[in-house]
């Protein structure tokens, strides 16, 4: 397990079959950093135009 991690990508993450999985980067980062570690997130990128209300994957 890592002590720290930084997420720098996400909205273009995909599974081996090529299906887009925007949550994959953060889910994998959380799973690989120990509970007492730290996670840094560079930014949050939402789908759609900036005027649209945010709709984040569950």
Secondary structure, 3 states (H helix, E strand, C coil): CEEEEEECCCCCCECCCCCECCCHHHHHHHHHEEEEEEEEECCCCCCCCCCCCCCCCC
